[in-house]
């Protein structure tokens, strides 16, 4: 059985605020969940999130320093595609979610 060291979740909650693009990614996620957002924009955001999670990338994740450049580029492109559709409501949902995660 897997055992996590004590304080793991506490450390993760502290670090999440320092993840690049976390605020924009969360706001884009809430934008994509909004039924008023066009299908192409919703698809772009969900594709970018799936690509980030997917274990197979254009640049393998085990290569130091450049491993996550393709993930960030895909996410930035999706965020740019929907940025004009992100409303203050989406931003507020993202802010609240981040606060809930980080305490």
Number of C-alpha atoms within 10 A of each C-alpha: 3 4 5 8 7 8 9 9 13 12 11 12 17 12 11 13 15 10 8 10 14 15 18 20 20 20 26 30 22 21 27 24 14 13 9 10 16 13 10 11 20 22 14 20 27 17 15 21 17 13 18 17 11 10 9 10 14 11 13 13 16 9 9 8 8 12 15 17 13 17 21 16 12 18 25 17 14 22 25 15 16 21 16 8 17 19 13 10 12 21 20 15 16 22 17 12 15 17 12 10 15 16 9
